[in-house]
């Protein structure tokens, strides 16, 4: 099958979110230090898109992960572990000729010079994904299709696949795209292609730091000006929180939660002088929502971006206003930051909803540490420094 048929239906989708990308077996250090000094490692799983699927499934949504793994023990472990979170893995393909990717990392923050990651993913089964060998019917079966820029960096075929999946066409589900710029993966490529892919999507997650590093674009407003097409652009600003540029969505809280998802309209793709005009129009029609980050006692600075995306998507599926979507993203990120690995049990929905409903002052006083997701009442986490 060379591509999805026009008009693929998703109105009666039984899946909320379909996530496509590479997942790998990750080896976590038993103690801090250089990779050369760590005596042993514990086995886990890691992969931006499968992380999102697992977090959404744990939060009560119907999530599916589509990927490609080797016909090996590591592939077995990945599929079984991801399925154990309640994720539908029935569309995962097994490659008899290529291995499942693995990687080792240190316990340090990914953003520091001391952080080390050793990837063994070249020639992996996932890097062989292409427009010719993925199950389009399953990919387009959900209300949302979630992708990331990591996939685009794996191979020319993977980039061609993302271009195919982000192409505008009738019946396309809402397409969510996390830029996820990984400099190491773009040493021999042009990370500028991530801007092209993002412009073709409906909802985009991008960090201020990665936009500057990948595209030379500085500041949230400049990022939105470069991406006028998506209905929603979420600019993550680290400890400063997140700024959301949204057209046609409610920015603040409402009194009740409807079941339908107010997820925005499809982008219109333009170029040249018209693109500049569209950027000005986007600025005029946008609602801009700024939501401060939470103070978190960090255990390991990994998995937070994927968790944030999952929290935001979860609230999007519930039709919550923009501010609440961002707050749910921050809470999911806090859950990931307060455990050693990429994945954790999210807070119960009613627990998270109580925290999200706090006034700005109480939200600003929140400080979350290890074990906070198990607390019975929201006020147990509210403490001053």
C-alpha positions as a printed Julia matrix, in Angstrom:
385×3 Matrix{Float64}:
   0.0     0.0    0.0
   1.68    3.25  -1.15
  -0.39    5.71   0.85
  -3.66    6.38   2.64
  -6.79    6.59   0.6
  -8.35   10.03   0.43
 -11.28   10.43   2.76
 -10.18    7.82   5.28
 -12.92    7.98   7.92
 -12.2     8.62  11.57
 -15.48   10.07  12.74
 -16.47    6.79  14.36
 -12.97    6.02  15.58
 -12.69    3.62  18.47
  -9.14    4.82  19.26
  -8.48    8.22  20.8
  -4.82    8.64  19.86
  -2.52    6.69  17.53
   1.21    7.29  18.06
   3.83    6.33  15.47
   7.56    6.17  16.06
  10.56    4.19  17.23
  10.65    2.68  20.68
  13.86    1.23  22.08
  15.01   -0.77  25.04
  16.81    1.6   27.37
  19.38    0.69  29.97
  19.25    2.87  33.08
  22.34    3.26  35.29
  22.38    1.72  38.75
  24.25    4.76  40.07
  25.37    8.24  38.96
  28.59    8.63  37.01
  30.08    8.26  33.56
  28.96    5.37  31.42
  32.5     4.04  31.73
  32.12    3.87  35.52
  28.57    2.53  35.92
  28.81   -1.14  36.97
  25.32   -2.25  35.97
  22.14   -1.14  34.29
  18.44   -1.84  34.69
  16.32   -2.49  31.63
  13.46   -0.21  30.67
  11.82    1.15  27.55
  12.12    4.51  25.87
  10.61    6.17  22.85
   8.91    9.55  22.58
   5.78    8.34  20.83
   5.34    5.11  22.78
   5.86    7.11  26.0
   2.95    9.34  24.99
   0.8     6.3   24.17
   1.58    4.65  27.52
   0.82    7.81  29.49
  -2.48    8.31  27.66
  -3.53    4.71  28.2
  -2.63    4.94  31.89
  -4.8     8.07  32.06
  -7.8     6.15  30.76
  -7.7     6.88  27.02
  -7.76    4.42  24.15
  -4.24    4.66  22.76
  -2.39    2.71  20.1
   1.28    2.6   19.22
   2.42    1.81  15.68
   6.09    0.99  15.14
   8.54   -1.53  13.8
  10.75   -3.75  15.98
  13.09   -6.64  15.37
  12.04  -10.27  15.58
  14.19  -10.57  18.69
  13.94  -10.67  22.46
  14.23   -6.9   22.82
  11.35   -6.5   20.38
   9.31   -8.95  22.45
  10.1    -6.96  25.59
   9.05   -3.66  24.0
   5.75   -4.9   22.65
   4.84   -6.74  25.84
   5.78   -3.83  28.11
   3.93   -1.21  26.07
   0.88   -3.46  25.82
   1.07   -3.87  29.59
   0.19   -0.19  29.96
  -3.05   -0.85  28.09
  -1.78    0.34  24.7
  -3.01   -1.37  21.53
   0.1    -2.8   19.83
  -1.68   -4.91  17.23
  -0.35   -2.81  14.34
   3.32   -3.12  15.35
   5.36   -4.82  12.62
   8.22   -7.28  13.24
  11.31   -7.09  11.03
  13.13  -10.41  10.57
  16.28   -8.77   9.19
  16.89   -5.71  11.39
  17.34   -5.46  15.17
  15.4    -3.55  17.79
  17.23   -0.37  18.81
  18.74   -0.04  22.28
  20.51    2.72  24.19
  22.35    3.39  27.42
  22.26    6.68  29.32
  23.64    8.29  32.43
  21.54    9.57  35.33
  22.38   13.23  34.7
  20.09   15.88  33.23
  19.87   15.6   29.42
  20.54   19.33  29.13
  23.93   19.2   30.86
  27.34   18.48  29.37
  27.79   15.56  31.77
  24.86   13.69  30.24
  25.86   10.72  28.09
  23.74    8.63  25.78
  25.05    5.71  23.72
  22.61    4.79  20.97
  22.67    1.49  19.1
  19.91    2.26  16.62
  21.64    2.58  13.22
  20.0     0.14  10.86
  17.26   -0.63  13.36
  13.92   -2.1   12.39
  12.24    1.26  13.03
  14.57    3.06  10.63
  13.09    0.9    7.84
   9.6     2.38   8.24
   8.49    3.92   4.95
   5.36    4.98   3.05
   5.3     1.48   1.55
   5.2    -0.61   4.72
   3.1     1.06   7.4
  -0.56    0.22   8.15
  -2.34    3.41   7.05
  -5.78    2.15   8.04
  -4.64    1.76  11.64
  -2.69    5.03  11.63
  -5.72    7.01  10.52
  -8.17    5.15  12.78
  -7.94    7.51  15.76
  -9.2    10.95  16.6
  -5.61   12.17  16.87
  -2.42   10.98  15.14
   0.66   11.88  17.19
   4.1    12.1   15.54
   7.51   13.48  16.43
  10.55   14.88  14.68
  12.69   12.02  15.93
  11.16    9.72  13.32
  12.08   12.12  10.52
  15.75   11.87  11.51
  15.99    8.07  11.4
  16.25    7.63   7.63
  15.21    9.08   4.28
  12.34    6.59   4.2
  11.14    7.7    7.63
  11.22   11.34   6.52
   9.21   10.42   3.42
   6.71    8.67   5.67
   6.23   11.75   7.85
   5.77   13.91   4.78
   3.08   11.49   3.62
   1.3    11.44   6.98
   1.33   15.21   7.41
   0.12   15.94   3.88
  -3.29   17.68   3.88
  -6.09   15.42   2.69
  -9.81   14.95   3.3
 -10.65   12.79   6.32
  -7.28   13.22   8.02
  -7.47   13.04  11.82
  -6.04   15.88  13.85
  -2.26   15.58  13.53
  -0.17   16.37  16.6
   3.58   16.93  16.14
   6.25   17.2   18.82
   9.36   18.74  17.22
  11.67   16.78  19.56
  14.86   18.1   18.03
  17.76   15.78  18.82
  20.99   17.41  17.54
  22.9    14.13  17.42
  20.39   12.66  15.0
  20.75   15.64  12.64
  24.55   15.77  12.37
  24.35   14.79   8.71
  20.92   16.25   7.96
  19.02   19.52   7.87
  16.88   20.0   10.98
  15.11   22.78   9.11
  12.87   20.09   7.66
  11.2    19.9   11.08
   9.77   23.37  10.47
   8.29   22.17   7.21
   6.7    19.14   8.89
   5.39   21.2   11.81
   3.72   23.66   9.44
   1.62   20.83   7.99
   0.2    19.74  11.35
  -2.74   20.89  13.47
  -1.12   20.92  16.91
   2.6    21.53  17.45
   4.75   21.18  20.58
   8.13   22.92  20.44
  10.63   24.1   23.02
  12.06   27.62  22.82
  15.54   26.16  23.13
  15.12   23.64  20.32
  13.55   26.23  17.98
  16.62   28.41  18.45
  19.03   25.49  18.01
  17.3    23.89  15.02
  15.93   26.94  13.19
  17.66   30.0   14.64
  14.28   31.35  15.78
  14.28   33.13  19.13
  11.2    33.69  21.3
   7.65   32.41  21.43
   6.17   35.12  19.21
   8.79   34.52  16.52
   8.06   30.79  16.63
   4.37   31.44  16.06
   5.2    33.83  13.21
   7.22   31.04  11.58
   4.36   28.58  12.13
   1.12   30.41  11.27
  -0.6    27.33   9.8
  -1.27   25.08  12.83
  -4.39   25.81  14.85
  -2.44   25.39  18.09
   1.26   25.97  18.77
   2.52   25.12  22.26
   5.86   26.76  23.04
   7.55   25.12  26.01
   9.73   27.55  27.95
  11.31   25.34  30.6
  11.0    26.68  34.12
   9.09   29.7   32.77
   6.17   27.48  31.77
   4.45   27.35  28.39
   2.88   29.81  25.97
   0.07   28.6   23.72
  -1.02   30.32  20.54
  -4.48   29.04  19.59
  -7.06   30.1   17.08
 -10.73   29.4   17.84
 -10.24   27.77  21.27
 -11.33   28.97  24.71
  -8.35   30.12  26.81
  -9.75   29.85  30.35
 -11.63   27.47  32.62
 -15.28   26.56  32.21
 -17.88   25.23  34.59
 -18.38   21.78  33.1
 -16.49   19.26  30.99
 -18.17   18.21  27.78
 -17.41   14.85  26.27
 -16.61   16.2   22.81
 -13.1    17.33  22.02
 -12.7    20.94  20.96
  -9.49   20.21  19.11
  -9.26   22.98  16.57
  -9.46   23.25  12.8
  -7.16   22.0   10.08
  -4.26   24.17   8.86
  -4.21   25.82   5.46
  -0.86   25.42   3.7
   0.57   28.44   1.9
   3.94   29.79   0.87
   5.85   32.91  -0.17
   4.33   36.34   0.43
   1.04   34.72   1.36
   2.79   32.95   4.24
   3.88   36.31   5.62
   0.33   37.57   5.38
  -0.91   34.44   7.15
   1.59   35.04   9.96
   0.17   38.51  10.52
  -3.37   37.14  10.41
  -2.47   34.41  12.92
  -1.19   37.05  15.33
  -4.47   38.94  14.98
  -6.77   35.97  15.52
  -4.77   34.07  18.14
  -5.63   33.72  21.77
  -2.34   33.67  23.7
  -2.31   31.74  26.96
   0.68   31.74  29.32
   0.74   29.13  32.08
   3.56   29.05  34.66
   5.43   25.82  35.29
   5.27   23.98  38.59
   8.07   23.7   41.11
   9.18   20.09  41.13
  11.7    18.15  43.22
  13.3    16.43  40.24
  14.48   12.83  40.51
  15.48   12.41  36.85
  15.09   14.99  34.08
  13.88   12.57  31.42
  10.5    11.89  29.88
   9.01   15.24  30.87
   8.4    16.46  27.32
   6.55   13.31  26.31
   4.52   13.4   29.52
   3.63   17.05  28.94
   2.38   16.21  25.45
   0.31   13.33  26.85
  -1.27   15.55  29.49
  -2.09   18.24  26.95
  -3.56   15.69  24.51
  -5.59   14.07  27.29
  -7.17   17.39  28.18
  -7.68   18.14  24.48
  -9.63   14.91  24.05
 -11.81   15.99  26.97
 -12.54   19.35  25.35
 -10.99   21.36  28.18
  -9.95   24.99  27.7
  -6.39   25.87  26.78
  -5.23   26.87  30.27
  -6.38   23.53  31.67
  -4.71   21.61  28.85
  -1.39   23.22  29.72
  -1.86   22.62  33.45
  -2.6    18.95  32.81
   0.57   18.87  30.71
   2.59   20.35  33.56
   1.14   17.81  36.02
   1.96   14.86  33.76
   5.47   16.23  33.31
   5.83   16.54  37.09
   4.8    12.89  37.45
   7.59   11.88  35.05
  10.19   14.12  36.66
   9.66   12.61  40.11
  10.57    9.03  39.11
  13.86    7.58  37.79
  12.61    6.37  34.38
  10.65    7.78  31.45
   7.29    6.34  32.49
   5.21    6.53  35.64
   1.66    6.19  36.86
  -0.14    9.5   36.25
  -2.24   11.12  38.95
  -5.86    9.99  39.15
  -8.07   12.16  36.93
 -10.1    13.65  39.78
  -6.89   14.4   41.67
  -5.39   16.15  38.63
  -8.65   18.01  37.97
  -8.65   19.41  41.52
  -5.11   20.69  41.07
  -5.89   22.16  37.66
  -8.86   24.03  39.13
  -6.73   25.86  41.72
  -6.59   29.63  41.49
  -3.41   31.21  40.16
  -2.01   31.86  43.62
  -2.46   28.28  44.82
  -1.11   26.94  41.52
   1.98   29.08  41.98
   2.54   27.67  45.49
   2.4    24.03  44.37
   5.56   22.05  44.91
   5.55   18.42  43.86
   7.99   15.73  44.92
   8.37   11.94  44.68
   5.15   10.11  45.49
   2.86   13.09  44.93
   0.66   11.25  42.42
  -0.49    8.89  45.17
  -1.77   11.68  47.44
  -5.48   11.53  48.15
  -6.2    15.23  48.29
  -4.89   18.15  46.3
  -4.07   20.26  49.37
  -1.52   17.7   50.52
   0.86   18.88  47.77
   0.34   22.6   48.37
   3.18   23.8   50.49
   5.33   26.87  50.56
   9.09   26.7   50.27
